């Protein structure tokens, strides 16, 4: 039987696991209940399993049947949820107040378990090893960075040769369609944190105070103008202010005002420049109004870049294993960010999206991160099958490309 056929046999079990994860979402780096479910799902497989020190990660190594020292492929699935209150009304909706798998990481986790099951059944035929990276903290906690620091890329005893990851989408793509592109796939991210310090007073006498709200509002507007006037439209930059906090009552001018923005870029040059000019802009506006501004620009994730050859290998694998119509070439990258970029910064590999719309109309469906985001767990078997196919085919190719030992 093919990997797809075997994966279909696992579909029911994977859906049960996915829904169990969905009912008990956990946020951040420490996911004890999620880790427990993953360990239970992997129990009995011929895996070398270790757990993280600074986070609730699970790393599992499957040793192939070839000679020791063969190639190594890494497959990744992130496990954490979001601080979102679910409003889908699903029978298996989140039971944890203020937490939801609104980005589909429960499908990623279950799918990676499926890939481990599929590959374990084919262990003797693998000419190398597979590392399964079950990662917490993708949603702003840099869980991939923590796992890299703790040695996930050397978990097999030698460096990983290629790495692959998959992300479901509740909208944008038809259910079951894989989508990717070579080169930059997702943006780099950074945080801009601003506190404007003035002098508070009575709202009826603003001339006796130094109003931080007015200056902070001017900064928010100026940041948007700066992006359109100081940066090349063909090397895009996105700045979005997501929080703004100031004051206690309408007739009181507060001492300070604070806001935070997310910043997205696609090149090191743009990232370096926005870090400089955004800080200077906010400080100069504050000075112009007789106030001060405490400004921090905090880099987060780098650009997620698909290696060109690895992307082509992934696209060919989808077309051969699932059919030509199941792969969609993306014309442009997206401005979301991913900490799988930490892995792809060090290892050639590729990242791919999988349509999982549960509404029947991906153009109008609620997007990832929405409290209404709904994912079709019917895609679980194909997600697991693709990850397993990538590992099998890449190990075979790496083994074929390995230099032969000298003869005597």
N, C-alpha and C positions, 0 to 999 in steps of 0.2 A: 504493500500500500504506500501511497505517496504521503509526504508530510501533511498536505492539505487534508487528505482522507483521515489520517490519524488525528489531526487537530479537530476535525468535526466530531470525532468520537469523544473528545474532551470537552466539547462546547458546554454541555450541561453542568459539569463540575466547575468549569471556569466561571460560568454565570453565577453559580451558588457562591463561590468565593468572592466574586466582584460585589455582589449584593451585600454580603456580610461585611466587607470593607466599607461599603457605602453607608451602611447603617451606623457605623462607629468611626466617623472620620476623626483624624488627629492632625494638629497643626504644628509646624515647625520641625525641629531636629529630633525631638524625643517623642517617639510613637510606639509606646510599649505594647498596646493592644494590636496594632498593625503588625509589628514585628513578630508577635506571638502567632498571629494567623499565618504569616508567611512561613515561619519555621515549621508550623504544623503541616502546611501544604507541601513542604519539601521533605518532610520526614519519610525515611525509607528509600530515598533516591541515593545513588552512589556519588554523593557530593562531599567535598571538603568545605565545611561551613564555618564562618567566623562572623562575629558581630562587632560593631563599632565601639570605640572607647568614648568619643565625644558626642556621639549621636546613635540613634537606634537603627543603624544600617545592618544589612545582611549581605555578606559576600559569600558566594557559593562557587566553587571551582569543580568543574567536571573534567576528569582526566580521560583523554581519548585513548584508543587502543594502539596508537602508533608508538614509535620509539620515543623515549624521553627526550625532552629538548625541542619538541616540534613547535609549530606556530601556535599563537594564542589569539583568540577573538573575544572581545568583550561585548556583552549585551546589557543594556541598562533599562530599568523601569523605576520611575519615581513614585513615592508612596504617600506624600503629604496632601492635606486638604487645605481649604481656604477659610478665613473668618467670614463666612457668608451664611445667612439663615435661609435654608432651603424652602422653596415655595412650589415645588413640582407636583406635590400631591401623590408621588409614587408610593406604592405599597412598601417599598424598601427604603423610603426616604430617611434622611439623617435623624437619629435619635439624640444627637448631641446639640444642645442649644448653641447657636452662633457658629457652627462649623458645618461645612459641606464639601463633598467632592465635586465642586463646580468646574473643575478643569479636567476631569477624567482620569486622574492618576490611579483611581481604583481599577480602571480597565488596564492601565499600564502594568500594574502590579500583578493582576491576575493573568494577563497575557504573558508576562515574563515567567511566571510559574508554569504556564502551559509550554513555553519554549523549553524550559528545563526538563519537563516530563518527556517531550518529544525527543530531545537530544540524548537524554539518559537511556532511552530505548535503543539508540543507535551508537552508543558509546564506543563499542569495539571497532566500528568503522570510521571513527574520526581520527585523522592523522595528527591531531593536536588537541589543545585544551580550550575550554570555554569558561569565561568568567561571567557570572551573573551578578549584576550590580543593582541591588535593591536599595534605593536611595531616599532618605528623608530630606526635608528642607529645600525643595526646589523653589518654592514660592517666596523668594526673598531672603532665604537663610543660607544660601551658598552651600547646600549639602554636598554637591559634587566636589566643591573645593575641599571640604572636610574629608571626604572619602579619598580624594587624591592624596591629601597630606597623610592619611593613615595607610596608604599603600595599596589601594585597590588596583592600580595599574601594574603592580608587581605581584598580585595575589597568587598567580600561578608559579611563582618562583623565577620568572623572567618577564621582560616587558611585553605588554600587549602589542600585537601587530596591527590590529584593526578594531574599530569600535562602531557600534550602531545603536541608535535609539529611535523610538517611535512615539508620536504624540497624536492622540485622537482629537477630533474637532467636532463640536456639536452643531456647527454651521459651516457655511462656505463651500464644502465639498460634498458631493453625493455620497451616501452611505456605501462603504466598501471601496471607495476610490483612494488610492495612495497618491500623494503629491509631494514633489520636492524640486530642487534646482541645484545646480553646481555653484560653488562660490558662496558669497554671503547669503545666508538663509534667514537669519533673525538678527535683530539689532543688538548692539552693546547697550547697557543701561548704566545710569548713574543717578544719584540723588542730590538735589540742590536744597539745602536747609538754610533758611534765612530768619533771623530775629532782628527786627527793627526796634531800636531803643530810643524813646523820646522822653517826654515829661508830661505826666497826666494832669488832668484838671477838670473843670466844669465844662460840660458840653455847650453851655451858653456863652462861654468866654474862650474860644479857641485861641485867640491872640495871646492869652496868658499861658499857653501850654505849647508843647511840641508834639503834634499829632502823628503817631506812628502808623495809624490806619491809612491815612491819605497817602503817605509815602509808600507804604507797602502795596497799596492798590496800584499806584503808578508803576512800581516795579513789575507787578504781574503783567500789566499791559505792555510795558517796555520790553519784557522778555519775548513776547510774541512778535513784536515789531523787529527786534534784533535778529530773530531766526530768519525772517524774510528778507532782511537787508544786509546781513553780514555773512551769510552762508550760501554756498553754491546750491542751487535747486537740484542739481544732479548728484549732489552728495548730501542727502537730506538729514535734517536735524529736527527732532520733535521735542518740544518742551511743554509739559502739561502740569499745571498747579493743581494738586489733588487735595491739599488741606490748607485752611486759612483760619487762624484763631486769634481773636482779639476781644478785649473788653468784657464787661460784666453787665452794664446797663446802658440804655440808649443815651442818657444824659451825662455819661462819664467818659472823658477822654482817658484811655488807659496809658500806662507807662510804656507798654511794648505791644508789638504785633508780630506774629510768626506765621510763616507759610512754608510748605514743602512742595517740591516739584520732582517729577520723574523726567529724565533726559535720555533720549534715544539717538544713537548715531550708528553709522555704518563704516566709518574709516577711522584709523588712529589719528589722522590729522584733524578731522572734525571733532573728535572726542577731546583732543588736547586743546583745541582752540575754544570750544564752548566752556571748558573748565576755567579758562582764563577770563574770557569776556563776560560771562554771566556773573562771576564774582565781582569784577570791577564795575559792571553796570549797576548792580544793587548797592555797592558801597558808594558810588558816585552820586546816585539819586539821594541816598540818605544824607550825604554831605551837603548837597544842594539845598536841602530843607533844614539844615542845622541839626540833624540827628546822626546816629551811628548805626551801623549794620554789622551784625555778626553773621558771616556767611561761610558755610562749609559746602564744598563740592566733593561728594564721596563716590568714587568709581565703584561699580558693582560687578556686572558680568561683561566679558568681552563679546565681540561679534561671534555668532555661531556660524562657522564656515565649513561647508561641505567640501572635502577634497574632491577635485574634479573626477579623477579615476574611480574613486569609491562611489561617488554619486552615479556615474554611468553603470558601474557594477550593480548597484542597488536597483536602478531603473530597469536594467536588463533582467534582473532576477524577478522583479514584479511581473514584467511582460511575459516571461517564459513560464512562470509558475501559476499566474492568475489570468493572463490574457492581456492583449494590447490595450483594451479599453479600461483596464483597471489602473493604469498609471497616467497621471496628469502632470505635465511639465508646468511649473510655476514661472510666470513671466518676471515677477518681481519678488524680492524678499519681503518679509513682514516686520513690523516695528515692535512686535513682542520680543522678549528676551528669554534666554534659556541658560541654565548653568551647566548643561551638557557641553557648552562651549569650553568649559574647563578641560574636559576630556579631549575634545577635538582640537584644542590648542596644542596637545602633546602627542596625539595619536591620529594617523589618517583614518577617516571614517565618514559616516554620513548620517543625517537625521531626516526622518520622513514623517509626513502627516497622514492620518487615516481618517476619512470621513466617517462619522458615527452619529449623524443626525437621526433623532428618534421621532421627528415630526412629519417627515415626508417632504419637506420643503426647506432645503438648507439655506436658501436665499433669505428666508424670513425667520428662520429658527433662532431662538435665543442663543447668544454666543457664549463661549467659554467664560467663566467667572460670573455669569448671571445666576441669580437665585432660581431662575427657571430653566437653566441649562439641563438638557436631557440627552443622554447618550444611549445609543442602541447597543446592548451587549451582544447582539448577534455578530458583531465584528470581532469578538474575542478570538475565535478560532483562527481567522485569517491573520490577525495580528501576531498570534503565537507562531503560526506557520511561517510567516515571512521572517521573523527573527531567527527561527530555526534554519530556514533555507539560507539566509545570509551567512550564518555560522558554518553550515556544512559546506557550502560552495566556496566560501572564502578560505576555509582551512584546506580544502582540497587544492585550491589554486596556489596558496602559499607553499604547500608541501611540494607541488610540482615545480615552483619557481626556486626552491631552496637549492643551493649549490650542492653538488654531489660530493661525498667524502672522497678524498684521494685514494686511489688503489695502489697496492704495493706490487 
